[in-house]
Amino acid sequence: MLTGLRLRPGDRVRFVSPSSTPDRAKVALGTRILESWGLQVEIGPHAFDRHGHFLAGRDEDRLADINNALRDPGVRAIFSTTGGKGAYRIAHGLDFQAAAHDPKPLIGYSDMTILHLALWQQCQLAGFHGPYVSWDCDYYGAGLLAVIRKRRFLNVRRITARRSIGNRLG
């Protein structure tokens, strides 16, 4: 099983929108939160695109954002901005070779599950079900940030024999 490395202050992370277009103000809040943890946040070039009434851009653009993040050796984690609908349309086109060569976690839930499953099926890369970076205090609750920070979210050091060592949520 492949897992991404533990995130450390100074690491670069990339925000992508594999499904629907996120709210810019909520993504700005998510950016500030992760930057306050010492991470360097980059936003994929098509993260705020719109195509039709629910997609964050054309399939090929959303896929390019994810694959560029998978291929970039400086990006240590990929965060989904929001869920919605559309990730199933691009799951088959993920660069599984790049994901296996340089494992990094994809963080998100709901519509991201199809991407987690595709990465698992094709290269045994473990994904992380976690909050979207289009942060919504009303939805997640004010206390979740403290829990994530205290538990050092994404602090899985090693996974062997289907057992984890480290802190986890859930």
Backbone bond lengths (Angstrom), bond angles and torsions (degrees), N, CA, C in turn:
res aa  C-N    CA-C-N  psi(-1)  N-CA   C-N-CA  omega(-1)  CA-C   N-CA-C  phi
1 M - - - 1.448 - - 1.524 108.65 -
2 L 1.317 116.84 134.11 1.451 122.69 178.16 1.520 110.00 -96.66
3 T 1.309 115.84 139.90 1.459 120.56 173.92 1.520 108.69 -134.96
4 G 1.292 116.59 153.13 1.455 120.72 175.14 1.517 110.03 -74.46
5 L 1.314 115.32 163.06 1.451 120.61 177.83 1.516 110.43 -76.20
6 R 1.314 115.52 160.87 1.462 121.18 177.07 1.520 109.58 -65.31
7 L 1.327 116.61 135.24 1.455 120.60 176.69 1.517 110.31 -73.85
8 R 1.329 114.24 138.72 1.457 121.26 179.48 1.533 109.10 -127.81
9 P 1.315 117.36 155.02 1.472 119.18 174.76 1.532 109.88 -52.00
10 G 1.325 115.20 137.30 1.453 120.92 -177.96 1.522 113.63 96.57
11 D 1.344 117.65 -17.61 1.462 120.65 178.85 1.521 110.71 -66.49
12 R 1.343 115.17 146.45 1.465 121.21 175.21 1.520 109.05 -91.33
13 V 1.324 116.19 136.76 1.460 122.62 174.57 1.527 107.53 -127.12
14 R 1.317 116.76 153.07 1.459 120.76 -177.82 1.518 109.40 -121.48
15 F 1.337 115.95 134.31 1.459 123.12 174.12 1.529 107.89 -94.89
16 V 1.320 116.58 131.18 1.458 122.37 176.98 1.521 109.37 -132.02
17 S 1.321 116.00 161.61 1.468 121.87 179.14 1.527 109.11 -125.21
18 P 1.330 117.61 84.41 1.462 120.36 -178.39 1.526 113.96 -73.21
19 S 1.310 117.19 -10.89 1.464 121.19 -175.56 1.520 110.72 -123.79
20 S 1.317 115.26 -101.88 1.468 121.01 -174.74 1.525 111.69 -96.03
21 T 1.323 115.48 166.19 1.461 121.98 179.45 1.531 109.61 -77.27
22 P 1.331 117.40 129.24 1.457 120.24 -179.44 1.529 111.71 -84.20
23 D 1.311 114.82 168.43 1.455 122.92 173.47 1.532 107.96 -80.16
24 R 1.327 117.03 124.05 1.471 121.25 -176.62 1.530 113.08 -58.81
25 A 1.326 117.08 -40.79 1.464 120.07 -178.47 1.525 111.10 -65.14
26 K 1.328 117.24 -38.38 1.465 120.35 179.10 1.517 111.41 -70.04
27 V 1.338 117.44 -37.21 1.464 120.67 175.95 1.531 109.95 -66.40
28 A 1.322 117.52 -37.73 1.466 120.98 177.27 1.531 110.30 -61.29
29 L 1.335 116.76 -40.15 1.464 120.34 176.93 1.522 110.25 -65.56
30 G 1.337 117.87 -44.89 1.464 121.08 176.98 1.520 111.79 -59.72
31 T 1.322 116.42 -38.20 1.464 121.11 177.37 1.523 110.38 -61.95
32 R 1.322 116.74 -47.41 1.465 120.36 -179.85 1.530 111.10 -61.57
33 I 1.316 117.04 -38.44 1.466 120.62 -179.67 1.529 110.15 -63.17
34 L 1.330 117.10 -51.64 1.462 119.91 -178.19 1.528 111.70 -66.75
35 E 1.324 117.11 -36.11 1.462 119.18 176.20 1.527 111.31 -65.47
36 S 1.338 117.37 -32.80 1.467 120.21 177.97 1.525 111.16 -67.74
37 W 1.323 116.64 -18.79 1.469 122.07 175.74 1.520 111.34 -88.75
38 G 1.321 116.87 1.83 1.459 121.12 177.97 1.514 114.75 92.70
39 L 1.323 118.43 5.39 1.462 121.02 179.76 1.519 110.33 -86.81
40 Q 1.327 116.04 148.89 1.463 122.23 175.70 1.522 107.75 -96.51
41 V 1.310 116.89 115.13 1.463 122.31 -174.64 1.521 110.58 -96.38
42 E 1.329 115.10 131.64 1.461 122.89 171.10 1.524 107.13 -120.06
43 I 1.302 116.20 147.63 1.460 120.56 178.66 1.519 108.19 -115.71
44 G 1.345 115.67 127.27 1.455 120.70 179.44 1.521 111.14 -54.76
45 P 1.338 117.81 145.66 1.460 120.77 -174.98 1.527 114.88 -61.79
46 H 1.322 117.34 -21.03 1.468 119.54 -178.48 1.527 112.82 -109.46
47 A 1.318 117.54 13.64 1.466 121.46 -174.86 1.527 113.35 -59.86
48 F 1.329 117.51 -29.47 1.463 120.35 -177.44 1.528 112.68 -110.36
49 D 1.327 116.96 10.97 1.467 119.68 177.43 1.527 110.25 -65.01
50 R 1.323 115.03 160.47 1.470 121.66 175.66 1.520 108.29 -131.71
51 H 1.330 114.32 136.36 1.467 120.21 176.30 1.526 106.66 -143.17
52 G 1.304 115.59 119.58 1.461 118.42 -174.73 1.515 109.45 69.64
53 H 1.313 116.25 -153.33 1.464 117.99 -177.12 1.524 113.92 -99.76
54 F 1.343 118.95 -4.68 1.457 116.86 -178.94 1.525 115.43 -139.59
55 L 1.315 120.23 -8.38 1.462 120.83 -175.65 1.527 112.46 -95.37
56 A 1.322 115.05 146.20 1.467 121.81 175.16 1.528 108.27 -87.75
57 G 1.295 116.36 64.99 1.458 120.66 179.08 1.517 112.47 98.21
58 R 1.324 113.18 177.53 1.460 120.33 179.64 1.529 109.91 -70.29
59 D 1.321 116.66 154.06 1.468 121.11 -179.33 1.521 111.30 -52.19
60 E 1.341 116.98 -47.23 1.464 119.94 -176.28 1.530 112.16 -65.04
61 D 1.315 118.05 -30.20 1.466 120.62 178.44 1.528 111.32 -75.39
62 R 1.313 117.00 -43.15 1.472 120.19 178.00 1.527 109.94 -63.54
63 L 1.340 116.51 -41.26 1.462 120.90 177.92 1.530 110.53 -64.83
64 A 1.328 117.31 -41.61 1.467 120.63 179.45 1.529 110.98 -60.33
65 D 1.323 117.49 -40.70 1.467 119.99 178.89 1.525 111.44 -60.38
66 I 1.321 116.81 -44.46 1.474 119.74 179.95 1.523 110.12 -68.05
67 N 1.322 117.29 -47.69 1.466 119.69 -178.34 1.522 112.05 -63.53
68 N 1.325 117.83 -37.93 1.468 119.77 176.23 1.525 110.73 -61.58
69 A 1.324 117.06 -38.43 1.467 120.55 177.24 1.534 110.73 -68.22
70 L 1.334 117.10 -40.48 1.467 120.29 177.76 1.527 111.34 -63.36
71 R 1.313 117.15 -34.83 1.468 122.13 -176.26 1.528 113.62 -84.82
72 D 1.308 118.03 -17.48 1.468 121.58 -175.91 1.531 109.27 -82.38
73 P 1.344 117.83 112.63 1.470 119.39 -177.10 1.526 113.50 -66.60
74 G 1.329 118.07 -17.24 1.458 120.59 178.64 1.512 114.05 -83.24
75 V 1.318 117.72 -16.47 1.466 121.84 178.32 1.519 108.12 -84.09
76 R 1.334 116.37 123.91 1.469 120.11 -175.78 1.524 113.66 -103.06
77 A 1.330 118.38 -12.28 1.465 121.87 175.81 1.518 108.23 -158.55
78 I 1.331 114.88 152.24 1.461 121.97 179.65 1.522 107.32 -119.96
79 F 1.318 116.17 123.32 1.457 122.07 -179.92 1.522 109.80 -110.18
80 S 1.309 116.36 134.12 1.458 120.63 174.33 1.522 109.00 -82.69
81 T 1.327 115.51 137.84 1.460 119.03 -178.86 1.520 112.45 -75.01
82 T 1.329 116.57 -37.73 1.461 120.88 -178.41 1.518 108.72 -163.56
83 G 1.301 116.65 171.95 1.461 121.59 177.17 1.510 109.91 -97.10
84 G 1.296 115.67 -136.12 1.451 120.82 179.68 1.507 110.64 117.38
85 K 1.320 114.87 -118.92 1.456 119.92 -177.76 1.520 108.35 -149.18
86 G 1.309 117.28 140.37 1.450 120.36 173.37 1.511 115.75 132.26
87 A 1.327 119.63 -18.17 1.468 120.37 -178.63 1.527 111.27 -62.31
88 Y 1.318 117.79 -32.24 1.461 120.76 179.55 1.521 111.76 -61.96
89 R 1.333 117.04 -23.33 1.465 121.17 -178.30 1.521 113.03 -76.15
90 I 1.333 117.64 -15.01 1.461 120.42 -176.18 1.524 113.90 -121.73
91 A 1.322 118.58 -4.88 1.466 121.71 -174.47 1.529 112.71 -56.93
92 H 1.308 117.60 -37.93 1.469 121.56 -177.77 1.524 112.48 -66.53
93 G 1.332 117.77 -21.59 1.453 121.34 -175.62 1.511 115.21 -96.38
94 L 1.332 118.21 4.95 1.462 120.06 178.35 1.524 110.24 -60.10
95 D 1.320 116.95 146.15 1.460 121.58 178.07 1.535 107.92 -82.65
96 F 1.326 114.80 87.15 1.464 120.71 -176.18 1.526 111.53 -67.21
97 Q 1.313 117.46 -31.62 1.462 120.62 177.73 1.530 110.35 -64.32
98 A 1.326 117.06 -44.42 1.467 120.84 177.99 1.530 110.45 -64.27
99 A 1.339 116.82 -40.42 1.470 120.68 179.93 1.524 111.20 -63.41
100 A 1.327 117.34 -39.34 1.462 121.04 179.61 1.529 111.44 -73.08
101 H 1.337 116.30 -34.97 1.467 120.62 -177.98 1.528 111.83 -71.19
102 D 1.317 117.21 -38.42 1.467 122.22 -177.66 1.527 108.72 -134.66
103 P 1.335 117.16 77.61 1.472 120.08 -175.26 1.524 112.57 -61.72
104 K 1.332 113.84 132.14 1.465 120.85 175.57 1.516 107.08 -147.07
105 P 1.314 117.71 143.16 1.462 119.12 -176.08 1.522 113.13 -72.41
106 L 1.320 114.25 145.98 1.459 122.96 168.36 1.519 105.45 -105.46
107 I 1.320 116.75 122.83 1.458 121.68 -175.63 1.514 109.58 -110.82
108 G 1.320 116.05 130.94 1.450 123.89 178.88 1.519 108.52 163.71
109 Y 1.305 117.21 -176.81 1.455 120.91 178.33 1.512 108.81 -152.58
110 S 1.300 117.73 -174.23 1.454 124.07 179.13 1.519 110.08 60.03
111 D 1.324 118.58 -109.71 1.462 121.24 -177.20 1.527 112.32 -64.06
112 M 1.324 118.34 -20.73 1.470 121.40 178.93 1.518 112.02 -72.21
113 T 1.322 117.37 -15.64 1.460 120.41 -177.32 1.524 111.34 -56.28
114 I 1.330 118.63 -37.67 1.462 120.47 179.68 1.533 110.53 -63.71
115 L 1.324 117.56 -34.29 1.461 120.40 177.19 1.517 110.96 -72.49
116 H 1.333 117.10 -40.25 1.465 120.55 174.92 1.525 110.06 -58.55
117 L 1.330 116.19 -45.66 1.466 120.06 -178.68 1.525 111.79 -65.76
118 A 1.322 117.63 -40.55 1.469 120.31 178.89 1.531 110.37 -63.77
119 L 1.318 117.48 -43.97 1.466 120.36 178.62 1.523 111.27 -64.80
120 W 1.309 116.64 -37.44 1.464 120.41 177.42 1.539 110.26 -67.18
121 Q 1.311 116.95 -47.95 1.462 121.05 -176.66 1.529 111.77 -62.87
122 Q 1.307 116.99 -41.91 1.461 120.52 -173.11 1.535 114.20 -86.59
123 C 1.328 117.68 -30.45 1.473 117.74 -177.06 1.532 113.74 -144.53
124 Q 1.321 117.58 13.97 1.462 123.18 178.08 1.527 112.86 54.36
125 L 1.340 115.76 37.05 1.463 121.03 175.63 1.527 108.86 -89.54
126 A 1.324 115.58 121.43 1.458 121.06 179.67 1.518 109.99 -73.93
127 G 1.321 116.90 137.04 1.462 122.76 175.76 1.514 109.89 -104.16
128 F 1.309 115.72 171.07 1.456 121.15 179.58 1.517 109.53 -123.58
129 H 1.337 115.88 121.97 1.454 119.72 172.14 1.521 106.17 -83.31
130 G 1.322 115.45 114.14 1.449 120.68 -178.69 1.515 109.43 -153.29
131 P 1.307 117.25 172.77 1.464 120.82 -175.29 1.523 112.19 -65.03
132 Y 1.314 114.44 150.04 1.457 120.46 173.98 1.519 108.97 -69.72
133 V 1.327 116.10 156.09 1.465 119.41 179.22 1.514 112.71 -84.20
134 S 1.315 118.38 -2.43 1.470 119.41 169.24 1.526 105.05 -83.13
135 W 1.325 114.01 75.46 1.456 122.98 -167.60 1.519 112.03 -63.31
136 D 1.333 115.10 132.84 1.456 122.31 179.83 1.527 108.09 -131.85
137 C 1.323 116.38 101.02 1.465 120.65 -177.61 1.522 112.11 -61.03
138 D 1.333 117.66 -33.37 1.462 119.95 178.49 1.523 110.98 -65.29
139 Y 1.328 117.29 -37.96 1.466 120.76 -178.12 1.522 111.37 -79.52
140 Y 1.331 116.94 -49.74 1.469 120.77 -175.50 1.516 112.87 -81.85
141 G 1.324 117.42 -25.45 1.452 120.12 -175.95 1.518 110.75 88.27
142 A 1.289 115.93 145.33 1.463 121.34 -175.98 1.521 112.42 -65.37
143 G 1.316 117.38 -29.52 1.465 120.69 -175.92 1.518 115.19 -75.10
144 L 1.321 118.57 -19.65 1.467 120.16 -176.04 1.522 111.77 -63.55
145 L 1.325 117.88 -38.94 1.463 119.77 178.51 1.517 111.69 -57.52
146 A 1.319 116.25 -43.51 1.457 120.41 179.89 1.523 110.71 -64.13
147 V 1.316 116.85 -40.11 1.467 120.63 179.12 1.523 110.64 -64.45
148 I 1.332 116.49 -46.88 1.460 120.36 -179.52 1.520 110.19 -61.37
149 R 1.314 116.41 -46.40 1.468 119.98 -179.11 1.523 110.86 -65.24
150 K 1.326 117.19 -43.61 1.464 121.02 -179.02 1.522 111.00 -64.08
151 R 1.319 116.49 -41.03 1.463 120.58 -178.13 1.525 112.61 -82.37
152 R 1.326 114.72 -1.75 1.460 120.96 179.93 1.518 110.63 54.00
153 F 1.325 113.28 62.41 1.453 122.80 179.48 1.524 110.45 -45.22
154 L 1.290 117.04 139.32 1.463 125.81 -177.41 1.514 111.83 73.54
155 N 1.324 117.37 24.31 1.452 121.30 179.07 1.529 109.77 -98.84
156 V 1.299 117.69 52.46 1.466 120.68 172.72 1.516 106.15 -93.97
157 R 1.302 115.97 116.17 1.462 120.14 -175.04 1.524 112.30 -83.74
158 R 1.314 117.76 -39.72 1.455 120.20 -175.11 1.524 107.97 -159.98
159 I 1.287 116.21 141.80 1.460 120.18 173.49 1.514 107.54 -125.58
160 T 1.321 115.54 121.12 1.459 120.68 177.37 1.509 108.05 -137.91
161 A 1.292 115.60 149.64 1.464 121.58 177.42 1.525 111.92 48.39
162 R 1.333 116.04 36.95 1.457 123.21 177.31 1.527 113.91 62.10
163 R 1.329 117.14 25.78 1.457 121.47 176.91 1.511 108.27 -124.60
164 S 1.315 116.18 143.20 1.466 119.03 -179.18 1.527 110.32 -104.46
165 I 1.317 113.57 149.20 1.453 121.42 174.00 1.511 105.32 -121.16
166 G 1.322 117.33 122.49 1.453 120.38 -178.04 1.510 110.30 130.65
167 N 1.305 116.01 -178.64 1.456 121.03 -179.99 1.513 110.36 -85.22
168 R 1.304 116.70 146.51 1.463 121.90 176.61 1.505 108.89 -147.98
169 L 1.323 115.00 159.54 1.452 121.27 176.54 1.511 107.82 -107.36
170 G 1.326 116.94 145.84 1.463 119.77 174.72 1.484 114.40 97.82
